[in-house]
Amino acid sequence: MRHLPGLLALFATLLAGNAFAGTADEAALLKTTLTPLGAERSGNADGTIPAWSGGYQEQWPGYVSGGVRPDPFKDEKALFSIDKNNVGQYADKLTLVSHQLLMQYPGYRIDVYPTHRTAMAPDWVYENTAKNVTRARTEQGGLELANAYGGIAFPIPKNGYELMWNHLMRWRGVSTYETFRAYVVNRQGEKVLASDSDAWFEYPSYYPQGNPENSLGFVEFVMVVTQGPPFKAGEAFLILDPLNQVTDPRKAWQYLVGQRRTRRAPQIAFDTPDFVTSGVSNFDEAEAFNGSMERYDVKLVGKRELIIPYNTNHLQQQKIDDVLGPHWLNPDHLRWELHRVWVAELTLREGKRHVMSRRVMYLDEDTWMVVLSDEWDASNNLWRMSYQIPFIAADMPGIAARPFGALDLLGRAYTTATLLNELPVQMKFLPQPQPENFFTTNNLGRLVTR
């Protein structure tokens, strides 16, 4: 019996993360007070956040997916700017890192524009999201997602694990191909090309013909093949991310150029330095957060209004030298808006190891993507920010995000891991999945050596 207290504590931890399906009454809210993806339909009290009215509905005649996307708000002017001199007035609307960015670099500013709630998705995604309300659940302490398919898993989240699963399972299309460059900007403000790559992403839980019964059981497939700079050419990796993060953890492989072979790479996860960014950011900082939550206790803090980058199509149109500022993305080209966000707090679990002891994630309510984060080191110093920059992709249709990366306040450096600017394919959305043998080790080797 001496083990009983420990067993009870373990059971309580597992139960806290487990969640059970919602009700039909809750699902009905997605047609009344909530949007089809679970955000509040209404605007805020003072009108600075408008009501959701269906998202961005305009068409782009002649546009071909993968090309440079137009900016529908190119004629708008900023409502106001925030810098070191007036940051105190807006502290409650900024993340801690955004606030510190303005204090640490006196010349930096945040230009705030009118808010547009442009998030949208196909009708079949809305329908699946409604179905997920009454069928989706988490198991194994929140680390396994069961019975969710083709939509937001938990449009009415009850705990932090459900909230973060929404980020992992957000609508990003079915399959994509892109060319991107990753840069590191060091403390001297020098821009260093870390990698020039081709990348394929696919989301098996969004296959249009699928359902929970025939699901492959994966969140995401990722394949990246590096073309340059010359000393990195031929580096490549493949990731298959599962819905069950406990008994079926991430599968990853790396192509070794010198040996001309592919090997398993379990280190491509968590806080392992990411070789795509020359080790300046970690693997689990890609897309602000990815992979397993197993090293953290995850708490749903609530909702708040926050000024975040949004509708940044203008940024995607610029030259790389004009996008990369000495301290972070050039404020002349970065659009910020006021939006409601969900807040998740990730605290390092007892007995687990990670270079970040605490992470606070800010998820846009309309898309469920983590846009910004605040992150602390092992000594509880505010250290860095993971970010991804949302833009309108009418060809998706929805809100995509590029670049993503990390900002290091203490090291005074930052990364942009997926910069699309000036490249021939700026994220091409494919309506159907790749062939079954595409995301395989054999194909990884073929793509590297072709």
Secondary structure, DSSP 8 states (H G I E B T S, - for coil): -TTHHHHHHHHHHHHHH-B----HHHHHGGGTTB-TTSSBSS--TTSSS----SS-----TT--TTS----TTTT---SEEE-TTTGGGGGGGS-HHHHHHHHHSTT--EEE----------HHHHHHHHHHHHH-EEETTTTEEES--SS-S-SS--SHHHHHHHHHT----SEEEEEEEEEEE-TT--EEEEEEEEEEEE-GGG-TT--TTT--SEEEEEEEEEEESGGGTT-EEEEEEESBTTTS--EEEEEETTTTEEEE-TTSSTTSB-GGGTTSSBGGGTTSS-S--TTEEEEEEEEEEEEEE---HHHHTS-HHHHB-SSSB-TTT--EEEEEEEEEEEEE-TT---S-SEEEEEEETTT--EEEEEEE-TT--EEEEEEEEEEEETTTTEEEEEEEEEEETTTTEEEEEEE-TT-S-S-EEESS---TTSSSHHHHHHHHH-
